[in-house]
Amino acid sequence: MKKYIIPVLIVIVILLSYQTFRSIFNSRSSVVEPSNLGASATTVTCSNLNTPVLVASSTTAGQYIAAGSTGIADAAKFTYKFTFGNNGCTIAGIKELKFSATNATSVKVGGISAPVISGVAYLAGLSLTVPAGSSNLNVDVYVSYPAVGSGGVASNSTSQIALTYVKYWATAKSGNNYAGSNIITAITPSISAPMMMLVNSKPAITVSQSGNSVLAVGSNEVIDATVTADTHGSIKLNSLPIKLSVIGATLSNSSIIVKDSSNSVVATTNTSVTSGNPVISFSKGYALTAGKSQTFKVYISIASINKTGAASLAASLGDSSNFSWSDSTGKVMTGNNKTYLYNYPTNSSAIYKK
């Protein structure tokens, strides 16, 4: 009989120690930290942060970023929406964020900025709380970019960030094993922001109605296109595509004439109207210094106009893949325009038979 007494006593002591430890643990206000910050969410009952999503309406779309010869700060904004569920936790907030980043110098959230080191930006010390009565938190993330050209990255280099780690806290509700405690845990999503393309400078283009309103036989000013060089550097305009629509009239084979804002003729080549989609080429490229604009007035010749019925000539910019320009590094841009030339004009200008 005696040989069973000691093992029984040991079991009793273990059980009492476990109950005492559990009672103490559940009664204290504690912080439960994940053992490995790079791991997935720890197994606590209120790990209730849903996978973040990008808010497209307030996120910078993929485009050329003109970083100049010195780089550019906070040039793109990406808004991430964090949604907290109701799995046994009250209002939560975010403590730390980590981003992977290519061809970026820093990432900023609120007043905290982190440099990109070995392709990672790690923002600690955050205290981003969910607004009272809400389960959502929108976080604006600003990205800075390096110089382009001599001493910097090559023109046409792509840049992208991705959210890869979120450390957050929540307060457990009553009935939870950790009631009243601040639960701290982490998730490791992979949410990529739109890709940017870094250039030394870039153009901005607008299209406006020509100064002419009446269609006539001979040369007609049909569309005005204004090109502006970004303030970070000069550009050269190499070619300007035009899309024509003719009703009740016949185009002449005469060359297209281009004039600047002072009505001086601009040197161009290959400007014969052989189809409805001519591409105007500028001899040796038309140079625009940083921040400067030029309006190009495009004149199309009409051979004849029908005597009866309506007649009109309309013009817009042609396909952006035929819009060619160079930044100050000499890099020629064409094929990437469809993806990165933001706000390429789609509006048109038209003139009509009187």
C-alpha positions, 0 to 999 in steps of 0.5 A, a space after each residue: 500500500 505504501 508504494 502507491 502513496 508517494 506517486 499519488 501525492 506527486 499527482 496531487 501536487 502537480 494538479 494543485 500547482 497547475 490550478 494555482 498557475 491557471 488562476 493567477 494567469 487568468 486573473 492578471 492583465 497581461 500581454 501575450 506576445 508571439 514567440 516568433 515575430 515572423 510567424 503566422 498569428 499566434 493561437 489566441 481565441 481573438 486573432 480577428 484581423 482580416 486580410 488587409 486590402 488596398 483601397 483603390 480610390 485613394 491609392 496611387 495608380 501604377 504610373 511613371 514616377 519622375 524622381 529626378 537626379 536627387 530622388 523624390 519623397 512621398 511620391 506615391 500613396 497606398 491606402 491599406 484597409 484593416 478590418 477587425 472582426 468580432 471574434 471575442 475582441 473589442 477595438 484593436 490597433 496596429 503596432 508594427 508593419 513590415 514591407 518588402 520594397 524594390 527600388 524605394 528609399 523609405 516607407 512612411 506611415 503617420 509620422 514614422 518613416 523607415 529606410 528600406 534596408 536589404 529590400 525591407 522597410 520595418 516600421 515599429 512604434 506605431 500606435 494606429 487605433 481603430 476609431 471608436 464604434 468602427 471595425 475598420 482602419 485605413 492606413 496611408 502608406 507613403 513611399 519615397 524613391 531614389 534618384 534616376 540616372 547618374 549615381 541612381 537607378 536606371 531609367 525605366 526601373 520598376 518599383 513596388 512595395 508589398 505588405 508582409 507583416 502586421 503586428 496588432 493588439 486587441 482587448 479580449 471580451 469577457 468569457 474569453 480565456 484572456 478576458 481583460 488582457 491586451 492580446 498582441 499577435 501578428 499575421 503575415 499577409 502578402 498584399 502588393 501595391 501597384 507597380 511604378 516605373 521610375 524615370 528622371 522626368 516625364 511628360 503630362 499631356 492635355 488636348 483641347 479644342 482647336 482655335 478653328 471651328 469651321 471646316 474648309 477646303 485647305 489647311 484646318 487647325 483641328 486639334 491642340 495638344 499641350 505637353 509639359 515636362 515634369 519639374 524634375 527634369 527635361 524631356 524630348 518629344 519624339 512623336 505624337 500620334 493622331 487619330 482622325 475621323 472624317 465625315 462628308 469630306 476628303 483628306 488631302 495627301 498634303 503633309 500635316 503642319 504643326 505650329 507652336 503656341 506662337 504660330 511658328 512652324 515646328 520641324 517634323 518628318 513623315 507627316 503625310 496623311 496616308 491613313 486616319 492614324 498618322 504619327 507626327 515625328 519631330 525632327 531630332 526631338 522637341 526639347 522641353 526644359 523642366 517645368 516648361 510647356 508647349 502647345 502643338 497646333 495640328 493642321 490637316 488639309 482637306 481636299 474637298 467637302 461634300 456639298 450636301 449633308 453634314 461634314 466634319 473633321 475630328 481628331 484625338 491622340 492616337 494609341 499611346 504606344 506610338 507616343 514617344 518621348 525621352 527623359 534627360 537620361 536619353 531613355 526612349 519611352 514608348 512601349 510602357 506608356 499603356 501601363 505607366 503614362 497616367 491620364 493619357 488624354 482620350 478627349 477629342 476636338 472637332 470642326 464642322 462644315 458651316 
